[in-house]
């Protein structure tokens, strides 16, 4: 806040407080829904909130067994909560052996990504960068642009999968359904408001919000980034798959769906 001194007449001085212009961009309905979905997915369960606080306060991180013992949960339930928090980007995962442990599979250790962070949940994309991306893609042939966009999405998807599992991904292979749910959770944390379902005997990941906004409608090739992210994450978490975009906003649908 700054002060401005006004002379309103002889011997009369008034001091007016001036607020600096706000730098926060208002969320539209879709972005607000995506933000609420991301928060609810990560912290909608009271036990999960308590687990997150417990993990933040533990300097060396926690394992699923430690959380299970602390909160009197089955280890699989504890692991589910921890993986949800990791999918949202609130915990990071490292695969390591406990001190004094003998031979056997190493444990996954979960640590708060930033114990001192304030919990803000920006899911807005940078409009300027996205606009630049859209313009750059128009300089390529449609086939080359699609290949490049999907490759970028796959690289990012593999990096997201690593953040969920730690660097030794081979120790945490999942079933297809479990892997798809982890992908949906991660996409939700990135503003897609995603969930899984099954239609016509095919499994799908449905995105109810597109963080790319109107740019994806103007440049449908950007949808290949989404498809690449799904493919990259599923390849790391489950194995080779062939995701196909079955519905999208550029196609005139009200949501985007990737069929596996």
C-alpha positions as a Python dict, from the first residue, in 0.01 Angstrom:
ca = {
    (1, 'X'): (0, 0, 0),
    (2, 'X'): (125, 353, -80),
    (3, 'X'): (20, 693, 48),
    (4, 'X'): (-70, 985, -174),
    (5, 'X'): (-77, 1339, -37),
    (6, 'X'): (-344, 1565, -185),
    (7, 'X'): (-357, 1940, -132),
    (8, 'X'): (-727, 2018, -136),
    (9, 'X'): (-703, 2381, -41),
    (10, 'X'): (-502, 2635, 154),
    (11, 'X'): (-383, 2474, 474),
    (12, 'X'): (-572, 2152, 406),
    (13, 'X'): (-384, 1832, 329),
    (14, 'X'): (-547, 1492, 299),
    (15, 'X'): (-367, 1161, 288),
    (16, 'X'): (-526, 895, 71),
    (17, 'X'): (-428, 528, 89),
    (18, 'X'): (-387, 369, -251),
    (19, 'X'): (-397, -7, -290),
    (20, 'X'): (-160, -158, -545),
    (21, 'X'): (-331, -327, -838),
    (22, 'X'): (-406, -692, -777),
    (23, 'X'): (-185, -941, -962),
    (24, 'X'): (-418, -1234, -893),
    (25, 'X'): (-616, -1344, -1194),
    (26, 'X'): (-975, -1437, -1118),
    (27, 'X'): (-1073, -1797, -1183),
    (28, 'X'): (-1354, -1867, -1424),
    (29, 'X'): (-1609, -2137, -1342),
    (30, 'X'): (-1409, -2415, -1508),
    (31, 'X'): (-1084, -2322, -1335),
    (32, 'X'): (-1261, -2289, -1000),
    (33, 'X'): (-1414, -2635, -1043),
    (34, 'X'): (-1073, -2778, -1131),
    (35, 'X'): (-916, -2616, -826),
    (36, 'X'): (-1184, -2755, -596),
    (37, 'X'): (-1144, -3099, -755),
    (38, 'X'): (-768, -3091, -698),
    (39, 'X'): (-804, -2989, -334),
    (40, 'X'): (-1082, -3240, -265),
    (41, 'X'): (-894, -3525, -432),
    (42, 'X'): (-591, -3466, -213),
    (43, 'X'): (-744, -3348, 115),
    (44, 'X'): (-1113, -3444, 104),
    (45, 'X'): (-1062, -3728, 351),
    (46, 'X'): (-995, -3631, 717),
    (47, 'X'): (-760, -3926, 765),
    (48, 'X'): (-561, -3818, 460),
    (49, 'X'): (-532, -3465, 598),
    (50, 'X'): (-398, -3605, 925),
    (51, 'X'): (-151, -3826, 738),
    (52, 'X'): (-25, -3526, 541),
    (53, 'X'): (29, -3324, 860),
    (54, 'X'): (205, -3622, 1021),
    (55, 'X'): (433, -3654, 717),
    (56, 'X'): (512, -3281, 716),
    (57, 'X'): (624, -3304, 1077),
    (58, 'X'): (849, -3607, 1017),
    (59, 'X'): (1188, -3486, 897),
    (60, 'X'): (1304, -3813, 740),
    (61, 'X'): (973, -3898, 579),
    (62, 'X'): (742, -4190, 650),
    (63, 'X'): (664, -4534, 509),
    (64, 'X'): (322, -4690, 457),
    (65, 'X'): (393, -4925, 749),
    (66, 'X'): (467, -4634, 982),
    (67, 'X'): (151, -4453, 877),
    (68, 'X'): (-52, -4774, 916),
    (69, 'X'): (78, -4818, 1271),
    (70, 'X'): (27, -4451, 1362),
    (71, 'X'): (-333, -4434, 1240),
    (72, 'X'): (-431, -4799, 1295),
    (73, 'X'): (-487, -4865, 925),
    (74, 'X'): (-423, -5159, 697),
    (75, 'X'): (-91, -5096, 516),
    (76, 'X'): (-269, -5098, 178),
    (77, 'X'): (-508, -4825, 297),
    (78, 'X'): (-217, -4619, 430),
    (79, 'X'): (-34, -4661, 98),
    (80, 'X'): (-347, -4548, -92),
    (81, 'X'): (-364, -4223, 108),
    (82, 'X'): (7, -4157, 60),
    (83, 'X'): (-15, -4223, -313),
    (84, 'X'): (-310, -3982, -342),
    (85, 'X'): (-104, -3709, -176),
    (86, 'X'): (193, -3790, -399),
    (87, 'X'): (-30, -3772, -708),
    (88, 'X'): (-132, -3423, -602),
    (89, 'X'): (231, -3316, -573),
    (90, 'X'): (219, -3268, -195),
    (91, 'X'): (454, -3558, -119),
    (92, 'X'): (765, -3680, -297),
    (93, 'X'): (862, -4046, -307),
    (94, 'X'): (1200, -4209, -266),
    (95, 'X'): (1269, -4582, -281),
    (96, 'X'): (1531, -4674, -19),
    (97, 'X'): (1616, -4933, 243),
    (98, 'X'): (1549, -4861, 606),
    (99, 'X'): (1854, -4834, 830),
    (100, 'X'): (1943, -5176, 966),
    (101, 'X'): (1712, -5357, 724),
    (102, 'X'): (1835, -5680, 577),
    (103, 'X'): (1791, -5817, 227),
    (104, 'X'): (1460, -5770, 56),
    (105, 'X'): (1260, -5512, -136),
    (106, 'X'): (1339, -5151, -37),
    (107, 'X'): (1060, -4936, 105),
    (108, 'X'): (897, -4627, -41),
    (109, 'X'): (960, -4322, 176),
    (110, 'X'): (721, -4028, 149),
    (111, 'X'): (830, -3674, 234),
    (112, 'X'): (650, -3342, 213),
    (113, 'X'): (764, -3164, -103),
    (114, 'X'): (800, -2837, 89),
    (115, 'X'): (714, -2859, 460),
    (116, 'X'): (708, -2480, 494),
    (117, 'X'): (490, -2404, 194),
    (118, 'X'): (159, -2227, 221),
    (119, 'X'): (-113, -2442, 72),
    (120, 'X'): (-213, -2253, -239),
    (121, 'X'): (-349, -2445, -533),
    (122, 'X'): (-290, -2261, -861),
    (123, 'X'): (-404, -2474, -1153),
    (124, 'X'): (-405, -2188, -1400),
    (125, 'X'): (-183, -2230, -1703),
    (126, 'X'): (33, -1949, -1830),
    (127, 'X'): (-174, -1798, -2111),
    (128, 'X'): (129, -1635, -2274),
    (129, 'X'): (329, -1959, -2292),
    (130, 'X'): (28, -2151, -2422),
    (131, 'X'): (-36, -1888, -2687),
    (132, 'X'): (328, -1908, -2794),
    (133, 'X'): (301, -2288, -2809),
    (134, 'X'): (-9, -2268, -3026),
    (135, 'X'): (154, -2027, -3269),
    (136, 'X'): (472, -2237, -3285),
    (137, 'X'): (277, -2552, -3367),
    (138, 'X'): (114, -2381, -3666),
    (139, 'X'): (460, -2348, -3823),
    (140, 'X'): (487, -2729, -3845),
    (141, 'X'): (296, -2974, -4058),
    (142, 'X'): (-3, -3125, -3872),
    (143, 'X'): (170, -3464, -3848),
    (144, 'X'): (498, -3317, -3717),
    (145, 'X'): (313, -3095, -3469),
    (146, 'X'): (113, -3390, -3335),
    (147, 'X'): (424, -3605, -3295),
    (148, 'X'): (610, -3328, -3115),
    (149, 'X'): (317, -3247, -2885),
    (150, 'X'): (267, -3612, -2792),
    (151, 'X'): (641, -3663, -2733),
    (152, 'X'): (649, -3365, -2496),
    (153, 'X'): (343, -3503, -2317),
    (154, 'X'): (503, -3847, -2280),
    (155, 'X'): (823, -3701, -2134),
    (156, 'X'): (624, -3499, -1885),
    (157, 'X'): (404, -3798, -1805),
    (158, 'X'): (706, -4016, -1728),
    (159, 'X'): (841, -3744, -1498),
    (160, 'X'): (504, -3730, -1320),
    (161, 'X'): (509, -4108, -1276),
    (162, 'X'): (856, -4087, -1122),
    (163, 'X'): (726, -3836, -869),
    (164, 'X'): (455, -4089, -773),
    (165, 'X'): (677, -4395, -739),
    (166, 'X'): (1035, -4285, -681),
    (167, 'X'): (1311, -4357, -929),
    (168, 'X'): (1291, -4738, -901),
    (169, 'X'): (962, -4768, -1088),
    (170, 'X'): (1003, -5144, -1142),
    (171, 'X'): (934, -5208, -773),
    (172, 'X'): (588, -5052, -790),
    (173, 'X'): (418, -5188, -1102),
    (174, 'X'): (37, -5166, -1080),
    (175, 'X'): (-268, -5321, -1235),
    (176, 'X'): (-416, -5130, -1529),
    (177, 'X'): (-711, -5002, -1324),
    (178, 'X'): (-484, -4893, -1039),
    (179, 'X'): (-245, -4723, -1281),
    (180, 'X'): (-532, -4541, -1455),
    (181, 'X'): (-664, -4415, -1121),
    (182, 'X'): (-318, -4285, -1032),
    (183, 'X'): (-303, -4109, -1370),
    (184, 'X'): (-648, -3953, -1314),
    (185, 'X'): (-541, -3830, -969),
    (186, 'X'): (-225, -3676, -1111),
    (187, 'X'): (-417, -3508, -1396),
    (188, 'X'): (-668, -3371, -1145),
    (189, 'X'): (-384, -3217, -947),
    (190, 'X'): (-274, -3046, -1271),
    (191, 'X'): (-617, -2893, -1333),
    (192, 'X'): (-787, -3155, -1554),
    (193, 'X'): (-1057, -3265, -1299),
    (194, 'X'): (-1017, -3623, -1421),
    (195, 'X'): (-1175, -3953, -1326),
    (196, 'X'): (-1185, -4307, -1463),
    (197, 'X'): (-1485, -4498, -1592),
    (198, 'X'): (-1576, -4783, -1827),
    (199, 'X'): (-1787, -4752, -2141),
    (200, 'X'): (-1857, -5012, -2409),
    (201, 'X'): (-1620, -5252, -2232),
    (202, 'X'): (-1338, -4999, -2262),
    (203, 'X'): (-1163, -4817, -1979),
    (204, 'X'): (-1142, -4440, -2009),
    (205, 'X'): (-987, -4142, -1838),
    (206, 'X'): (-1234, -3854, -1856),
    (207, 'X'): (-1122, -3492, -1811),
    (208, 'X'): (-1405, -3260, -1711),
    (209, 'X'): (-1186, -2951, -1742),
    (210, 'X'): (-912, -2851, -1983),
    (211, 'X'): (-641, -2628, -1837),
    (212, 'X'): (-537, -2536, -2192),
    (213, 'X'): (-867, -2351, -2229),
    (214, 'X'): (-982, -2208, -2559),
    (215, 'X'): (-636, -2254, -2707),
    (216, 'X'): (-701, -2628, -2739),
    (217, 'X'): (-1014, -2555, -2943),
    (218, 'X'): (-821, -2314, -3164),
    (219, 'X'): (-528, -2557, -3198),
    (220, 'X'): (-661, -2914, -3151),
    (221, 'X'): (-309, -3054, -3188),
    (222, 'X'): (-252, -2951, -2824),
    (223, 'X'): (-479, -3242, -2727),
    (224, 'X'): (-187, -3465, -2823),
    (225, 'X'): (-4, -3332, -2515),
    (226, 'X'): (-283, -3471, -2297),
    (227, 'X'): (-272, -3807, -2475),
    (228, 'X'): (106, -3816, -2441),
    (229, 'X'): (87, -3745, -2067),
    (230, 'X'): (-152, -4037, -2020),
    (231, 'X'): (66, -4267, -2230),
    (232, 'X'): (385, -4162, -2052),
    (233, 'X'): (241, -4218, -1706),
    (234, 'X'): (74, -4549, -1795),
    (235, 'X'): (390, -4683, -1958),
    (236, 'X'): (584, -4613, -1639),
    (237, 'X'): (318, -4733, -1394),
    (238, 'X'): (178, -5030, -1585),
    (239, 'X'): (335, -5103, -1921),
    (240, 'X'): (286, -5036, -2291),
    (241, 'X'): (-61, -4907, -2382),
    (242, 'X'): (-216, -4731, -2679),
    (243, 'X'): (-434, -4444, -2553),
    (244, 'X'): (-672, -4294, -2807),
    (245, 'X'): (-861, -3966, -2778),
    (246, 'X'): (-1230, -4061, -2808),
    (247, 'X'): (-1389, -3729, -2706),
    (248, 'X'): (-1259, -3374, -2691),
    (249, 'X'): (-1368, -3012, -2681),
    (250, 'X'): (-1238, -2947, -3037),
    (251, 'X'): (-1460, -3237, -3154),
    (252, 'X'): (-1761, -3057, -3009),
    (253, 'X'): (-1787, -3271, -2694),
    (254, 'X'): (-1838, -3127, -2346),
    (255, 'X'): (-1543, -3320, -2200),
    (256, 'X'): (-1225, -3493, -2311),
    (257, 'X'): (-1186, -3871, -2284),
    (258, 'X'): (-887, -4094, -2349),
    (259, 'X'): (-974, -4460, -2412),
    (260, 'X'): (-725, -4730, -2323),
}
